[in-house]
Amino acid sequence: MNNSKTSFIIIILLFGIFGLANSSEAANWYVRKGSNGNGSSWTNAWDDINNISGIAAGDTVYIAAGTYTGNYTFTVSGSAGNPITIKRAVIAEHGSATGWSDGYDGIVTIDGAGGETIFNVNNKNNLVFDGTDKTKFILDGNSAALYGIFGNGLSTHSIKISNITAHHFKNTGINFGVGSGFGNNVEIAYSEFYKNGDGVSHEWHGGIILAYTSTLQQGRNKIHHNYLHDACITANLAACDLMTCSYPHILDTKVDVS
């Protein structure tokens, strides 16, 4: 084989390798109320979180300011070092992005008036929820939805939740403690929870529920720099817990029933 043919083959192989690398790169996706697109940009964003589709490990979904009424069940997991991230849009990250408007950096409210769990992460792992500012990323159960973020199953693990507010859920703001499997390596930080649990309709009620059946899971969960207050939607305060946790690390979390 002469040198020219060898060089040509090497070039083709390199293009193939680079093509495979590019095809696996993490993608950014966008949600903006009033849009009607495929999520690929701010000008072509999904209208609500229930329209999210096609995301993969390493991807980030950015949500613009607005009130949303959808819910989302994760169908895929992230991977170690490449989580799937749900994040509120901020000027600092998107100021020069195509189709960006500074008005997209504001309050994101996801309203659970329809009664559905807002984010269902059953048997999924390596996920991140980052509201960037707890006063601007609101999960509102509207006294109808059971959970803000719910995870169950032995594969539900490695989930980080920060900078959100969850309130008025009939059962729990965040729940990783129901059924045969429980969350592991869960971190909940810099968030606020209030008026969660109706004390009537369900077995467990409160701001945060983490519970385990195995002592092997001790110390693998972290709850820090949160504020939990006003435990119950109703006056049945005795039937609601602000926080029920087994074996987590709890640091600088304020629990206030007033």
C-alpha positions in Angstrom: 0.0 0.0 0.0 1.5 3.3 -1.0 1.7 6.4 1.3 -1.1 8.3 -0.4 -3.6 5.5 0.2 -2.4 5.0 3.8 -2.9 8.7 4.5 -6.3 8.7 3.0 -7.4 5.7 5.2 -6.0 7.4 8.3 -7.9 10.6 7.5 -11.2 8.6 7.0 -10.6 6.8 10.4 -10.0 10.1 12.1 -13.2 11.7 10.8 -15.1 8.6 12.0 -13.5 8.8 15.5 -14.3 12.6 15.7 -17.8 12.0 14.5 -18.5 9.4 17.2 -17.0 11.8 19.8 -19.2 14.7 18.7 -22.3 12.5 18.6 -21.9 11.7 22.3 -21.3 15.2 23.5 -23.6 16.5 26.2 -26.5 18.7 24.9 -28.3 21.7 26.3 -32.1 21.8 26.2 -34.6 24.6 26.9 -38.1 25.0 28.3 -39.9 28.3 27.9 -43.6 29.0 28.5 -45.3 30.2 25.3 -42.8 28.4 22.9 -43.8 25.4 20.8 -40.6 23.9 19.7 -38.4 20.8 20.1 -36.3 22.1 23.0 -33.2 22.8 20.9 -32.8 26.5 21.7 -34.5 29.4 23.5 -36.3 30.3 20.2 -37.4 26.7 19.7 -37.9 25.7 23.4 -40.4 23.2 24.8 -43.5 24.8 26.3 -43.6 22.8 29.5 -41.7 20.1 31.4 -44.0 17.4 30.3 -42.7 17.9 26.7 -39.1 17.0 27.7 -37.9 14.1 25.6 -34.7 12.7 24.2 -32.4 13.7 27.0 -29.3 11.6 27.9 -26.5 11.4 30.4 -24.6 14.7 30.6 -27.5 16.8 29.3 -28.8 19.9 30.9 -32.4 21.2 30.7 -32.7 24.9 31.4 -36.1 26.3 32.4 -37.0 30.0 31.8 -39.1 32.1 34.2 -42.8 31.4 34.1 -45.5 29.2 35.6 -45.6 25.6 34.4 -48.3 23.0 35.0 -46.7 19.9 33.6 -44.9 17.0 35.3 -42.1 14.8 34.2 -41.1 11.2 34.8 -37.5 10.4 34.0 -37.1 7.6 31.5 -33.3 7.5 31.6 -30.5 8.0 34.1 -27.4 10.1 34.0 -24.0 8.5 34.6 -21.2 9.0 37.1 -19.6 12.3 36.2 -22.3 13.0 33.6 -25.5 13.6 35.4 -28.8 14.8 33.8 -29.4 18.3 35.2 -32.6 20.3 35.6 -31.6 24.0 36.1 -33.2 27.4 36.2 -32.0 29.8 33.5 -29.8 32.7 34.6 -28.3 35.6 32.8 -24.8 34.7 33.7 -25.0 31.5 31.7 -27.2 32.5 28.9 -26.6 36.2 28.3 -25.2 35.7 24.8 -27.3 32.6 23.8 -29.4 32.6 20.7 -32.9 33.8 21.4 -32.1 34.7 25.0 -34.1 37.5 26.8 -33.1 38.8 30.3 -36.7 38.3 31.3 -36.1 34.5 31.3 -34.0 34.9 34.4 -36.8 35.1 37.0 -39.1 33.0 39.1 -39.8 29.5 37.8 -43.0 28.0 39.4 -44.1 24.5 38.6 -47.7 24.1 39.8 -49.0 20.7 40.8 -52.7 21.6 40.8 -53.3 18.7 38.4 -52.5 16.3 41.2 -49.4 14.6 39.7 -46.0 14.2 41.2 -43.9 16.9 39.6 -40.6 15.1 39.1 -40.7 11.3 39.3 -37.2 9.7 39.5 -38.1 6.1 40.2 -35.2 3.7 39.6 -33.1 6.5 38.1 -29.7 7.8 39.2 -27.1 10.5 38.7 -29.6 13.4 38.5 -29.2 17.1 39.5 -31.9 19.6 40.3 -30.5 23.2 40.7 -32.8 26.1 41.1 -29.8 28.5 41.5 -31.9 30.5 44.0 -34.5 28.9 46.2 -36.7 31.9 46.1 -36.9 31.6 42.3 -37.4 27.9 41.7 -40.7 26.9 43.3 -42.4 23.5 43.3 -46.0 24.2 44.4 -48.2 21.2 45.2 -51.3 23.4 45.3 -52.7 21.0 48.0 -53.3 18.5 45.2 -50.0 16.9 44.1 -48.5 14.2 46.3 -44.8 14.9 45.9 -42.5 17.5 44.5 -39.7 15.1 43.8 -40.3 11.4 44.4 -37.9 8.5 44.0 -38.3 4.8 44.8 -36.6 1.6 43.8 -33.1 0.1 44.6 -31.6 1.9 41.6 -32.6 5.4 42.8 -29.4 7.0 44.0 -26.8 9.7 43.4 -29.3 12.6 43.2 -28.4 16.1 44.2 -31.2 18.7 44.9 -30.3 22.3 45.8 -31.8 25.8 45.7 -35.4 24.9 45.5 -38.6 25.6 47.5 -41.3 22.9 47.8 -44.6 23.6 49.5 -48.2 22.5 49.8 -47.7 18.9 48.7 -50.3 16.4 50.1 -47.6 14.0 51.1 -44.0 15.2 50.9 -41.9 17.9 49.3 -39.1 15.4 48.6 -39.6 11.7 49.3 -37.0 8.9 48.9 -38.5 6.5 51.5 -41.4 4.5 50.3 -41.7 0.8 49.2 -39.1 -1.8 48.8 -36.2 0.4 47.7 -34.8 3.7 49.0 -32.7 6.5 47.8 -29.0 6.3 48.5 -26.3 9.0 48.1 -28.9 11.7 48.1 -27.9 15.3 48.8 -30.5 18.0 49.6 -29.1 21.5 50.2 -29.9 25.2 50.4 -33.6 24.6 50.0 -36.9 25.4 51.8 -39.9 23.3 52.7 -43.2 24.3 54.3 -46.8 23.3 54.5 -46.2 19.7 53.2 -48.5 16.9 54.2 -52.2 16.9 54.9 -52.0 14.5 57.8 -55.0 12.6 56.5 -54.8 11.0 53.1 -51.4 9.3 53.3 -49.1 7.3 55.6 -46.1 9.6 55.6 -46.2 13.4 55.5 -43.6 16.2 55.7 -40.9 18.3 54.1 -38.3 15.6 53.5 -38.5 11.9 53.9 -35.4 9.7 53.7 -35.6 6.2 55.2 -33.6 2.9 54.8 -33.8 -0.7 55.6 -30.1 -1.4 55.6 -27.4 -0.1 57.9 -25.0 -0.3 54.9 -26.6 2.9 53.7 -25.7 4.9 56.8 -23.9 8.2 56.2 -24.3 8.2 52.4 -26.9 10.9 52.4 -26.4 14.6 53.2 -29.0 17.2 54.3 -27.5 20.6 54.9 -28.4 24.3 54.9 -32.1 23.8 54.5 -35.1 25.5 56.2 -38.2 23.4 57.1 -41.1 25.1 58.7 -44.9 24.9 59.1 -45.3 21.2 58.7 -48.9 20.7 57.6 -51.3 22.0 55.0 -54.1 21.5 57.5 -54.2 22.1 61.3 -53.3 18.4 61.9 -49.7 19.3 62.8 -49.3 16.2 64.9 -49.7 13.9 61.9 -47.0 15.6 59.8 -43.2 15.5 60.2 -41.0 18.3 59.0 -38.2 15.8 58.3 -38.1 12.0 58.7 -34.6 10.7 58.1 -32.7 7.5 58.9 -28.9 7.6 58.8 -28.2 10.9 56.9 -25.6 13.5 57.7 -27.6 16.6 58.7 -25.7 19.9 58.9 -27.0 23.4 59.5 -30.6 22.5 58.7 -33.2 24.7 60.5 -36.3 22.9 61.6 -39.0 25.4 62.9 -42.6 24.4 63.6 -43.7 28.0 64.2 
